[in-house]
Structure formats: C-alpha cells, structure tokens
Amino acid sequence: MIPASFDYLAPTTVEEALAALAEHGDEAKVLGGGQSLLPILRMRLNAPGVVVDLGRVEALRGIREEGDEVVIGSMATYADVLASDVVSTHAALLAKAVKTVADPQIRHRGTVGGALVHADPAGDVGAPVLALGARLVIAGEGGQTRTVEADDFFEDLFTTAVGDGELLTEVRIPKHTGWGAHYEKFVRVSHQWSIVGVAAAVRTDGGSIAEARVGLTNMGSTPLRAKAVEAALVGRPATDEAVREAVAAVTDGTNPPSDLNGDADYRRHLATVLTRRAVLAAAGA
C-alpha cells in the first residue's frame, strides 16, 4: 500500500528536532532508520501528519569511549556497531546480538536508538542493552536531558520511558571488557524476528563463573533480565551440568506470547535450552 500523505521535516540539530515535536505534538512521528516505521506507514497502521527525520542530526551519531562507559548515539546504525572496535572490545554482547538482525541492507539502515524506542519485544537490541545495565539519555523540552536505567526504560509493549516530545539521544553501556558474550536466537526462517532469544555475558575466573548477565527476548511484553539466574550462576563451574541446573528456573516470572510461531509453553522450553547454550558459549565452555 501507499502511505497516507504527510509533511516531512529533516532537522539538523537535536534542538530543531525537539522544536518540531513540540510544534506538531501528536501529529508528529519520529523517523530513525525507518526499518520499523516505514512498513507501518505503508500498511496505514499509523498516519502521522508530520514525519521528523533524524537522519541529518549528526550529534546523534557516533560511538565513543567515555570513562568506564561505551557511548552509542541513538542514530548509530547496526552496521556502525558491528564496525566498532570499541563495542567489540567493551560491549561484545551488543555486537553479537546485532549481528543476527535481518540482513546487511537492514543493518546499514536500522538504528540502535530506533529499535530501542520502538520496543518490539521480539527485537534483538533490547535484551543485550538490558543485560549490560545500560543507561539511556533522553532529551526533552528546552534540550534538558534525563538519564534512565535500562531496567526502567521498557514499560510495556511498544512503550518506553521516552515521552511525548522527547528523543532518545544516547545509550551508555558500562564496559564489560574481557567478558565472554553470546546471543542465542531461535527462528524458523532466516531474517525472522526472534521467536525467543537469549543474551548472555559471562566473566569467568579459574573455570568458574564469577559474574553473569542474562537478558531474554520475546518472553514478555518487554525485554526481560533474568536476575535470579544471574545470581544462581555465580560461583558455579562453567560445565553443562552446573549451568543446566542454574538456568532451570529462567522462565519464572516471564509471560511469553502464544502465536503462529509457538505457544507460551513452547517458548518457555526454548528459553531454558537457549539460556544454557548462551551461557556456556559465553563462558567458552
């Protein structure tokens, strides 16, 4: 289908973008990489009066180190993440997850910030960002910013802490230098949204797990962090038997959907299997 007609704005600064959102209110829709928004517009599931394209806002691009954090601009593309030595060295889990997203064309257009704000529970960026304990910087009226912990960023299905008239500007990830990382994703066909995905980062010491971070994809209305499993893994040897026991309760507190790809019980089984695989791979076992 052809989208309904809309006005198009392409600001070059964050301030201009915020001003456009303030002026047009509910009529405005923000365009990041467009890989989620454009199909919605074509199907006329959303018909904004104004589209505010952030593609020319250079301040929202780039990846850098800042102290003990990796700072990723919200308009950094998946391809930017994969090309970044900073990310691969200090936040490898995000790179592992992004590598599984769709195909090279989409990875060159889709943005980290766009995926996070879209907040599709089957998306592959939320779980690693959550597991790594990221902080997300949001700009609002007057250019003032606030920082939200990843645990508080995802509020519900397609809903985040980014409010009306606000923009996500940065993702700040604590460095996990030297940690092993793996993203285990289950799909039926290539390039599909995750039926279930598991993001795992592990720091080992002498063959045992010293610290662990585990995030779940498509096991609820938002990405989830398996904190009980993280605690259960600490101090255990990085062996199949020990990890299998530690992750047995990974689905406690989850609420996976039932759809054409599988019912909730099927997803719970998958999550248990994939978490064991992801943790063992991250631990190098």
Secondary structure, 3 states (H helix, E strand, C coil): CCCCCCEEECCCCHHHHHHHHHHHHHHEEEECCCCCHHHHHHCCCCCCCEEEECCCCHHHCCEEEECCEEEEECCCEHHHHHHCHHHHHHCHHHHHHHCCCCCHHHHHHCEHHHHHHHCCCCCCCHHHHHHCCCEEEEECHHHCEEEEEHHHHEEECCEECCCCCCEEEEEEEECCCCCEEEEEEECCCCCCCCCEEEEEEEEEECCEEEEEEEEEECCCCCCEECHHHHHHHCCCECCHHHHHHHCCCCCCCCCCCCECCECHHHHHHHHHHHHHHHHHHHCCC
